[in-house]
Amino acid sequence: MSFLRFLNPQGIAGIAVSLALALLLVVQKGETRHWKSESGRFEQLYRNEQSAFATTVGNYRAAAEAARAADLAAAQRVAAQQQAINQRSHNDLQARLADARARAEQLRLKPGSQADPRVRAAASVPGLPVAAGGSAQAAGQDRLPAADALTATEQAIQLDELIKWTKAQAAVDMDAPRVASPARATR
């Protein structure tokens, strides 16, 4: 009968509260287990995301470094090609100028190319009369003096070599080989 003594309204309320607290304790234990497992899953997802982020950052840094190396190699290649073009153009210019000067000197020293073309050392044919020689001298007056002709020739050679140099410089490929982006490399 001692159990009946607790059946009064206060006892019933106490038992109901005790059962409710016991039920809440069981539910709380279940929730704790659930969130503990969820916490482990979220932690694993976080670590995977951090690892993927670190990999992405590493890939982009490697790609940036590869791009810098490719740019440097391309810049060195272009500089070497331009230097070779410059040297070749300079050598060609100097050779052509030297050849033009040597030919001008040969023409200047050539026998029979004196100021009066009628004067020859051993002419087997009689010289032209003075009246006939006048038209030849007039035609010679329309030409450039030897020094000016050489200057004009040198300038023409310089312009020709400049055109060749410009075309050769324009033909140099400035683009470096393309480096694949990290986004394409990981696909």
C-alpha positions as a Markdown table, in Angstrom:
| # | Residue | x | y | z |
|---|---|---|---|---|
| 1 | Met | 0.0 | 0.0 | 0.0 |
| 2 | Ser | 2.8 | 2.3 | 0.2 |
| 3 | Phe | 2.5 | 2.7 | -3.5 |
| 4 | Leu | -1.0 | 3.9 | -3.3 |
| 5 | Arg | 0.1 | 6.7 | -1.1 |
| 6 | Phe | 1.9 | 8.3 | -4.0 |
| 7 | Leu | -1.2 | 8.2 | -6.2 |
| 8 | Asn | -2.4 | 11.5 | -4.9 |
| 9 | Pro | -2.3 | 14.3 | -7.4 |
| 10 | Gln | 1.2 | 15.4 | -6.3 |
| 11 | Gly | 2.5 | 11.9 | -6.7 |
| 12 | Ile | 1.0 | 11.4 | -10.1 |
| 13 | Ala | 2.5 | 14.7 | -11.2 |
| 14 | Gly | 5.9 | 13.7 | -9.8 |
| 15 | Ile | 5.7 | 10.4 | -11.7 |
| 16 | Ala | 4.6 | 12.2 | -14.9 |
| 17 | Val | 7.4 | 14.7 | -14.6 |
| 18 | Ser | 9.9 | 11.9 | -13.9 |
| 19 | Leu | 8.7 | 9.9 | -16.9 |
| 20 | Ala | 8.9 | 13.1 | -19.0 |
| 21 | Leu | 12.4 | 13.8 | -17.8 |
| 22 | Ala | 13.4 | 10.2 | -18.5 |
| 23 | Leu | 12.0 | 10.5 | -22.0 |
| 24 | Leu | 13.7 | 13.8 | -22.6 |
| 25 | Leu | 17.0 | 12.2 | -21.4 |
| 26 | Val | 16.6 | 9.3 | -23.9 |
| 27 | Val | 15.8 | 11.8 | -26.7 |
| 28 | Gln | 18.7 | 14.0 | -25.7 |
| 29 | Lys | 21.1 | 11.0 | -25.8 |
| 30 | Gly | 19.9 | 10.1 | -29.3 |
| 31 | Glu | 20.3 | 13.7 | -30.4 |
| 32 | Thr | 23.8 | 13.8 | -28.9 |
| 33 | Arg | 24.8 | 10.7 | -30.9 |
| 34 | His | 23.3 | 12.0 | -34.1 |
| 35 | Trp | 25.0 | 15.4 | -33.8 |
| 36 | Lys | 28.3 | 13.8 | -32.8 |
| 37 | Ser | 28.2 | 11.7 | -36.0 |
| 38 | Glu | 27.1 | 14.7 | -38.0 |
| 39 | Ser | 29.9 | 16.7 | -36.5 |
| 40 | Gly | 32.4 | 14.1 | -37.6 |
| 41 | Arg | 30.9 | 14.2 | -41.1 |
| 42 | Phe | 31.0 | 18.0 | -41.3 |
| 43 | Glu | 34.6 | 18.0 | -40.0 |
| 44 | Gln | 35.5 | 15.5 | -42.8 |
| 45 | Leu | 33.8 | 17.7 | -45.4 |
| 46 | Tyr | 35.7 | 20.8 | -44.1 |
| 47 | Arg | 39.0 | 19.0 | -44.2 |
| 48 | Asn | 38.3 | 17.8 | -47.8 |
| 49 | Glu | 37.3 | 21.3 | -48.8 |
| 50 | Gln | 40.5 | 22.7 | -47.2 |
| 51 | Ser | 42.6 | 20.1 | -49.0 |
| 52 | Ala | 40.9 | 20.8 | -52.3 |
| 53 | Phe | 41.5 | 24.6 | -51.8 |
| 54 | Ala | 45.2 | 24.0 | -50.9 |
| 55 | Thr | 45.5 | 21.8 | -54.1 |
| 56 | Thr | 43.9 | 24.5 | -56.2 |
| 57 | Val | 46.1 | 27.2 | -54.8 |
| 58 | Gly | 49.1 | 25.0 | -55.4 |
| 59 | Asn | 48.0 | 24.3 | -59.0 |
| 60 | Tyr | 47.6 | 28.0 | -59.7 |
| 61 | Arg | 50.9 | 28.9 | -58.2 |
| 62 | Ala | 52.6 | 26.2 | -60.2 |
| 63 | Ala | 50.8 | 27.4 | -63.4 |
| 64 | Ala | 51.8 | 31.0 | -62.6 |
| 65 | Glu | 55.4 | 29.9 | -62.1 |
| 66 | Ala | 55.3 | 27.9 | -65.3 |
| 67 | Ala | 53.9 | 30.9 | -67.2 |
| 68 | Arg | 56.6 | 33.1 | -65.7 |
| 69 | Ala | 59.3 | 30.6 | -66.8 |
| 70 | Ala | 57.7 | 30.4 | -70.3 |
| 71 | Asp | 57.6 | 34.2 | -70.6 |
| 72 | Leu | 61.2 | 34.5 | -69.5 |
| 73 | Ala | 62.2 | 31.8 | -72.0 |
| 74 | Ala | 60.2 | 33.5 | -74.8 |
| 75 | Ala | 61.7 | 36.9 | -73.9 |
| 76 | Gln | 65.2 | 35.4 | -74.1 |
| 77 | Arg | 64.4 | 33.6 | -77.4 |
| 78 | Val | 63.0 | 36.8 | -78.9 |
| 79 | Ala | 66.0 | 38.9 | -77.6 |
| 80 | Ala | 68.4 | 36.3 | -79.1 |
| 81 | Gln | 66.6 | 36.3 | -82.5 |
| 82 | Gln | 66.5 | 40.1 | -82.5 |
| 83 | Gln | 70.2 | 40.3 | -81.6 |
| 84 | Ala | 71.0 | 37.8 | -84.4 |
| 85 | Ile | 69.0 | 39.9 | -86.9 |
| 86 | Asn | 70.7 | 43.1 | -85.7 |
| 87 | Gln | 74.1 | 41.6 | -86.1 |
| 88 | Arg | 73.4 | 40.0 | -89.5 |
| 89 | Ser | 71.9 | 43.3 | -90.8 |
| 90 | His | 74.9 | 45.3 | -89.5 |
| 91 | Asn | 77.3 | 42.9 | -91.2 |
| 92 | Asp | 75.3 | 42.9 | -94.5 |
| 93 | Leu | 75.2 | 46.7 | -94.4 |
| 94 | Gln | 78.9 | 47.1 | -93.7 |
| 95 | Ala | 79.7 | 44.6 | -96.5 |
| 96 | Arg | 77.5 | 46.3 | -99.0 |
| 97 | Leu | 78.8 | 49.7 | -98.1 |
| 98 | Ala | 82.4 | 48.5 | -98.4 |
| 99 | Asp | 81.7 | 47.0 | -101.8 |
| 100 | Ala | 80.0 | 50.2 | -103.0 |
| 101 | Arg | 83.0 | 52.3 | -101.8 |
| 102 | Ala | 85.5 | 49.9 | -103.4 |
| 103 | Arg | 83.6 | 50.1 | -106.8 |
| 104 | Ala | 83.5 | 53.9 | -106.5 |
| 105 | Glu | 87.2 | 53.9 | -105.8 |
| 106 | Gln | 87.9 | 51.6 | -108.8 |
| 107 | Leu | 85.8 | 53.9 | -111.1 |
| 108 | Arg | 87.7 | 56.9 | -109.8 |
| 109 | Leu | 91.1 | 55.3 | -110.4 |
| 110 | Lys | 90.2 | 53.5 | -113.7 |
| 111 | Pro | 92.3 | 54.7 | -116.6 |
| 112 | Gly | 90.4 | 56.6 | -119.2 |
| 113 | Ser | 87.8 | 57.9 | -116.7 |
| 114 | Gln | 89.4 | 61.3 | -116.2 |
| 115 | Ala | 87.5 | 64.5 | -116.5 |
| 116 | Asp | 87.9 | 64.6 | -120.2 |
| 117 | Pro | 86.8 | 61.3 | -121.7 |
| 118 | Arg | 88.4 | 62.2 | -125.0 |
| 119 | Val | 91.9 | 62.0 | -123.6 |
| 120 | Arg | 93.5 | 58.5 | -124.1 |
| 121 | Ala | 97.0 | 57.4 | -123.8 |
| 122 | Ala | 97.3 | 55.5 | -127.1 |
| 123 | Ala | 94.3 | 56.3 | -129.2 |
| 124 | Ser | 94.4 | 54.5 | -132.6 |
| 125 | Val | 91.4 | 56.6 | -133.7 |
| 126 | Pro | 91.7 | 60.3 | -134.1 |
| 127 | Gly | 89.9 | 62.3 | -131.3 |
| 128 | Leu | 86.6 | 63.9 | -131.9 |
| 129 | Pro | 86.4 | 67.5 | -132.8 |
| 130 | Val | 85.8 | 69.9 | -130.0 |
| 131 | Ala | 82.3 | 70.7 | -131.2 |
| 132 | Ala | 81.3 | 67.0 | -131.0 |
| 133 | Gly | 82.8 | 66.6 | -127.5 |
| 134 | Gly | 80.6 | 69.4 | -126.2 |
| 135 | Ser | 77.4 | 67.3 | -126.1 |
| 136 | Ala | 79.1 | 64.5 | -124.2 |
| 137 | Gln | 80.4 | 67.0 | -121.6 |
| 138 | Ala | 76.9 | 68.4 | -121.3 |
| 139 | Ala | 75.4 | 64.9 | -120.6 |
| 140 | Gly | 78.1 | 64.4 | -118.0 |
| 141 | Gln | 77.1 | 67.6 | -116.3 |
| 142 | Asp | 73.5 | 66.2 | -115.6 |
| 143 | Arg | 74.9 | 63.4 | -113.5 |
| 144 | Leu | 75.8 | 63.6 | -109.8 |
| 145 | Pro | 79.4 | 64.3 | -108.9 |
| 146 | Ala | 81.2 | 61.1 | -107.9 |
| 147 | Ala | 81.1 | 62.0 | -104.1 |
| 148 | Asp | 77.3 | 62.7 | -104.3 |
| 149 | Ala | 76.7 | 59.5 | -106.3 |
| 150 | Leu | 78.5 | 57.5 | -103.6 |
| 151 | Thr | 76.5 | 59.2 | -100.9 |
| 152 | Ala | 73.3 | 58.4 | -102.8 |
| 153 | Thr | 74.3 | 54.8 | -103.2 |
| 154 | Glu | 75.2 | 54.5 | -99.6 |
| 155 | Gln | 71.8 | 55.9 | -98.6 |
| 156 | Ala | 70.0 | 53.6 | -100.9 |
| 157 | Ile | 71.9 | 50.6 | -99.4 |
| 158 | Gln | 71.0 | 51.8 | -95.9 |
| 159 | Leu | 67.3 | 52.1 | -96.8 |
| 160 | Asp | 67.3 | 48.7 | -98.4 |
| 161 | Glu | 69.0 | 47.1 | -95.4 |
| 162 | Leu | 66.5 | 49.0 | -93.1 |
| 163 | Ile | 63.6 | 47.5 | -95.0 |
| 164 | Lys | 65.1 | 44.0 | -94.7 |
| 165 | Trp | 65.8 | 44.5 | -91.0 |
| 166 | Thr | 62.2 | 45.7 | -90.4 |
| 167 | Lys | 60.7 | 42.7 | -92.2 |
| 168 | Ala | 63.0 | 40.3 | -90.3 |
| 169 | Gln | 62.1 | 42.0 | -86.9 |
| 170 | Ala | 58.4 | 41.8 | -87.8 |
| 171 | Ala | 58.7 | 38.1 | -88.5 |
| 172 | Val | 60.0 | 37.3 | -85.0 |
| 173 | Asp | 57.3 | 35.4 | -83.1 |
| 174 | Met | 56.7 | 37.3 | -79.9 |
| 175 | Asp | 54.2 | 34.8 | -78.4 |
| 176 | Ala | 55.5 | 32.2 | -76.0 |
| 177 | Pro | 54.1 | 28.7 | -76.1 |
| 178 | Arg | 50.8 | 28.7 | -74.3 |
| 179 | Val | 50.7 | 27.1 | -70.8 |
| 180 | Ala | 47.5 | 25.1 | -69.9 |
| 181 | Ser | 45.5 | 26.7 | -67.2 |
| 182 | Pro | 45.1 | 24.7 | -63.9 |
| 183 | Ala | 41.3 | 24.5 | -64.4 |
| 184 | Arg | 41.9 | 22.6 | -67.7 |
| 185 | Ala | 44.7 | 20.5 | -66.3 |
| 186 | Thr | 42.5 | 19.1 | -63.5 |
| 187 | Arg | 39.6 | 18.1 | -65.7 |
